[in-house]
Amino acid sequence: MYLLLVFLPLIGSISAGLFGRYLGSKGAQIVTTTCLSITTLLSWYAFMEVGINGNTVYIDLFTWVDSEMLHASWDFFLIL
């Protein structure tokens, strides 16, 4: 769910940009507005969970660099 907060607007803009000719003006508006509306609802839920309830969210996406003494990974860390 937290990854959708980041990637859903990106998906909406890419789909409207690449397929806007096929969707038409109204179709592109509907796709982007729907993606942003869903993102708004999910962000309110994330705010309630992290900001009000004080829960910590840690999402480990993938390892970027992993050598002997160095470990760097792509993470999302939401804390109050």
N, C-alpha and C positions, 0 to 999 in steps of 0.2 A: 504494500500500500504506500509506503513512504517513497519508494522508487517511482511510483506513478506521479507523485507530486513534482518530480523533476522532469520525467520523460513524457508525460501526457501533453503538456503544451508544445513540446518539441515534436511529438508525433502529429499533433494537429496542424502545426505550421508547415511541416514537411509534406503532409498529405495535401494540404491546400495549395502549397507551392508547386508540387510536382503533378498533382492530378486536378488542379483547378480548372484547367481547360475542359476536362471530361466531366467534372462535377458541375460546372457552371458557377455563376456568381452566387446564387442562393445556396447551392450545395456546399461551396467552400465556406460560406458564412455559417451554415448549420454545423459543419464539422468542427470548425475552430471554436465556435461558441459553446458547443457541447463539451468539447475537451476542457475548455476553461471553466465551465460550470462544474464539471466533475472534480476538477482540481480544487476549486473553491470549497466544495463540500468536504473533500478529503483533508484539506488544510485546516478546516475548522475542527474536524475530528482529531487530527494530529495535535493541534493546539490544546484541545481539551485533555488529551492523554499526556502530553509532555509538559505543557505549561501549567495546567491547573492541578492535575493529579501527581505531577512530579516524577513520572516514570522516565527511565533512561532507555533510549533506543540506540542500539549499535548494530549496524548492518555491514558485514564484511563482503565486499563485492568480489574482488579477486586480487591476487598477488601481482604486484608490479615488478619489483626487484627482489630476488631471493638469492643471496650469496652467503658466504660463510658467516660473516658477522653483521651483515646488513639485511634487514627484512623490511621492505616497504610495501604497503598494500593500499588499495583504494577502498576507503571506508566512508560510511555515513554515521555520524555520531551526534545524536540529538540529546541534549541535557539542559536542565534548567539551572 
